[in-house]
Structure formats: C-alpha cells, structure tokens
Amino acid sequence: MIYHKLLIAGPCAAESQEQVMAIAAALQPLQPIFRAGLWKPRSNPQSFQGVGAEGLKWLLQVKQHFGCEVATEVATTEHIRLCLDAKTDYLWIGARTATNPIVIQQLADALASYDTTSLKGILVKNPMNEDAKLWIGNIQRFSNALKDSDLPVLAVLRGCNHHPCWDMAYQLRSQLPSVPLLLDPSHMAGMADKVAPLCCQSAELEMDGLMVETHTQPEQALSDAQQQITPQQLLAIIQSLPSPDRSVPLSLRWLRAMMDEVDEDLWLTIRKRMEISRRIGEVKREEGMQIIQKERFEHILNRRLQWAQENDISPQTIKDIYNALHKE
C-alpha cells in the first residue's frame, strides 16, 4: 500500500552505511522520502553527535540504489552547501535551530544565494517552545528569500516537550493555508507506542503527511531509541489509518483535538495535586497538626473566586470544583 500523502521516513540518525541501506531497503514497500540526520544538535556533548558530511555519501547511495528522494537536517550555511553539492532533495530545519530567527534568516539568505534547482523542498519544524508567531515567521523568511524560485516551503509539527500543541498548528494552518502541514509523531510522542494514535489523529485533521523516525533495530539506535518504530510497524500504521469523519466540520475536529490536549494536561495536573496533598497530609500527621486548616482553605478559595470573576467564569463552578478537589 502506498501512502498517498507525503511520507518521510528513516532513522533519527545515520549511523553507518550498512544501517542506512538496510533501513532504506525495508522501507521500500512504502516508497517514502528517506530521511536521516547527519548533524545531531544534542544537548549532551558526550552523546552521539552524528556522522556529519560522511553520511551524505550514504544518502546519495540510497537515492541511486532505491530511486527515492532523500532528506536531512541542516543547521548552518555550510550544511546547506554540502547538501546541495550532494544533491540532497529535501532539507529540514530542526526545532532547536527554529528558536533563533537570526539563524533562520542566515539560512534563508544562504539558500537564496545558491542554485537550488536540485532541491524539492524545505521543511521547517516548529520551535522548541510553543510560539506560533515564531514558526510562521520562520516559514515566511524562507518563502520571502525563495520567492523567485518554485521551491516549496513546508511546515512540520513536532510538538513541544511531548505535547502536540494543536492550537499552534491550527494558527499556522489558518494564517498560511497554502503551506503543507506535516506531522512528526516521533518527537511529539517521545515513545514508540504513542506514534500510531498520533498518525491517526493527523488523518482525522487532514494533515498533509507524516515524518516518522524508523529503524530496523530501534533498541540499538544511537539516538532517540525510545521513539523509533520499525518499518514493519510503520507499514501497519499506514495500512490502518482511518478516513477522516467529514460529517464533522474540519475546524471542529481541530478544536476537539485542542480540547483533548488541554484535558490531558488537566488530569495530569490533578494527579500531581493529589500527590502533593498526600505529602502535605504526611507532614501534618508527623507534626501533630490539624488536617483541615480553615483559614488557609478560605484564603485559597477566595482567591480562586476572585480569579473566576476576572476570567468571566461562574464563581459557583469554581467553588464546586475546588470543594470537590479538597474533599478528595
């Protein structure tokens, strides 16, 4: 089965020529754009930093042997030059690089100064922080610099700190409706078992494609081992993707996704609050204090009621919620 939207798949990082070729071979039934990171901007300098420009030869071998397009991440103008010389088809801008608009402008200007006829597209991931304006601005910087070419600029939602950030993506889609929007479920999930549900969510939201980290032996991967899936798992996911429920307006489906994300955060916050409450109870018991501290309870409740008025929320609703939490 061929995925009829844009599919980019491959390892988080190219580790060896043999590894790259083996993964590319296993992915052939899906006919994806093959991706592999060569320069890895890792937080820990002792961790695997990528194979660098040596890996460009391996990507070129994948391209020649399997007849597929290839993609890698760039973070400097030198990376761009090397990739263009190696006939890399797609370049992507990572989340760390995307936090700095000065660097983004330098990369955009560098691209504008080169012959980019061999390129098929520029992929721009959202920045590490949830900042729709910065993400939109980054895409516009590339679009403006490349306005004299037909090179497309695409957006990739990878979330922030394993949060989907659907609202940020919806803002981008609303303001830049002609820009294709892909999902990176691997970084969004952070865990392999959460990749499939996010891929299904992308289908429901009618996103334009997927960018999935894929490895034949994820447990042995030198980076992002916990979030990579096998080519066989990816094939099963693609085969099981649902058709979007078009009886529900697309804007409503996006809003529901945002609501689900907020609810997930809410329940996790409640669980964390309950754990702190348990610890407070232990301290009170050890110190021989009364369980109910009436003055503090009333002070906090009054502060919440004031907040309700300031935010146009029913004070009774807030009172009911707070009393329920306190009782629990």
C-alpha positions, -999 to 999 in steps of 0.1 A, spaced: 0 0 0 14 34 -10 6 64 13 -10 90 -9 2 119 11 38 130 17 57 103 37 92 109 51 107 80 70 140 68 81 163 67 112 168 96 136 204 94 127 226 78 100 249 55 120 267 35 92 264 28 56 250 -7 63 224 7 87 212 33 62 209 9 33 192 -18 54 165 7 66 160 21 31 155 -14 18 130 -23 45 110 9 38 108 4 0 72 -10 1 60 24 13 81 44 -12 89 72 12 113 101 11 142 87 30 153 108 60 184 105 82 200 131 105 237 137 99 245 166 122 228 160 156 224 191 178 222 171 210 220 187 245 247 164 259 281 168 241 290 133 252 261 118 233 261 108 196 266 139 175 260 124 141 284 112 114 285 146 96 292 151 60 304 115 56 267 104 57 259 125 26 276 97 5 253 71 21 222 92 13 234 95 -23 238 57 -24 202 53 -11 190 77 -38 208 59 -66 201 24 -55 165 27 -45 154 56 -67 139 75 -38 143 111 -27 164 118 5 162 144 33 184 156 61 186 183 87 207 214 83 217 240 109 244 260 93 251 276 59 279 251 54 255 222 59 234 237 31 263 240 8 274 204 14 239 191 10 234 209 -23 267 196 -36 255 161 -27 221 165 -45 200 161 -13 164 165 -22 149 179 10 164 199 38 147 203 72 152 229 99 151 214 134 133 227 164 165 239 181 175 260 151 140 272 147 142 291 180 166 317 166 152 339 138 187 354 132 200 320 123 169 312 102 174 344 82 210 335 76 200 300 63 172 315 41 197 341 26 222 313 20 196 293 1 187 323 -20 223 327 -30 227 291 -42 214 272 -72 186 253 -56 171 237 -88 181 202 -74 161 208 -42 125 196 -39 115 214 -7 124 230 27 108 216 58 105 239 88 98 223 122 81 243 149 105 258 175 110 241 209 87 265 226 50 269 217 53 300 196 30 301 166 42 336 155 79 325 155 71 294 135 50 313 110 78 340 108 104 313 101 84 299 72 78 334 58 116 341 60 123 311 37 93 319 15 104 355 10 140 345 4 130 319 -22 102 339 -38 120 339 -72 121 301 -72 94 274 -72 109 257 -42 81 248 -17 84 255 20 66 230 42 57 231 79 63 201 103 45 200 136 67 181 161 51 195 193 68 209 224 81 187 252 60 158 240 28 180 239 10 181 205 5 219 205 -25 215 182 -35 251 188 -2 263 174 -6 242 143 -42 254 138 -30 290 139 -4 283 113 -29 265 91 -53 294 94 -28 320 86 -8 301 59 -34 278 44 -14 271 13 16 258 33 16 220 35 15 208 71 31 175 82 32 157 115 63 144 132 47 119 156 80 106 168 92 137 186 57 146 196 52 112 213 86 106 227 76 69 229 72 44 201 38 31 214 23 66 211 32 71 174 3 52 159 -25 72 177 -9 104 166 -7 93 130 -44 85 132 -50 120 146 -31 135 117 -55 117 93 -85 130 112 -72 165 110 -64 161 73 -28 170 76 -6 167 45 18 140 55 40 123 81 76 124 91 84 93 111 116 81 127 121 45 116 148 20 124 152 -17 118 166 -22 153 152 7 174 166 -6 207 201 -4 193 197 31 178 224 56 189 198 84 193 161 86 201 159 48 205 127 50 226 106 67 200 117 50 168 95 23 152 103 -4 127 95 -3 90 70 -31 96 53 -11 123 51 19 101 36 -2 73 9 -15 97 1 21 108 -2 34 73 -25 5 63 -48 11 93 -51 49 90 -88 59 92 -106 81 68 -115 115 83 -151 119 95 -161 146 71 -196 147 87 -179 168 113 -165 202 102 -127 202 100 -125 233 122 -145 214 149 -122 184 146 -92 207 153 -109 223 183 -117 189 197 -80 179 194 -71 211 213 -97 203 240 -84 167 243 -49 181 248 -60 205 275 -80 178 292 -50 155 293 -29 183 309 -58 189 334 -60 153 346 -22 151 349 -22 183 369 -50 169 392 -30 137 397 1 158 406 -20 179 430 -33 148 447 2 135 452 12 169 468 -19 167 490 -8 132 502 26 146 511 11 175 530 -11 151 550 20 131 560 38 163 572 7 174 592 4 139 608 41 140 617 38 175 632 6 167 650 -13 194 630 -50 195 623 -59 181 588 -82 210 580 -66 244 581 -97 265 578 -81 299 573 -58 287 545 -87 269 529 -108 301 528 -79 322 517 -72 300 487 -109 296 478 -115 334 479 -85 339 457 -99 314 432 -134 331 433 -117 364 425 -100 347 396 -133 334 384 -148 369 383 -118 383 364 -120 355 338 -158 355 333 -163 321 348 -191 312 372 -178 315 408 -201 287 418 -185 264 392 -151 272 406 -163 267 442 -178 233 433 -145 222 416 -123 234 445 -146 218 471 -146 186 453 -108 186 450 -104 195 487 -128 167 497 -110 142 477 
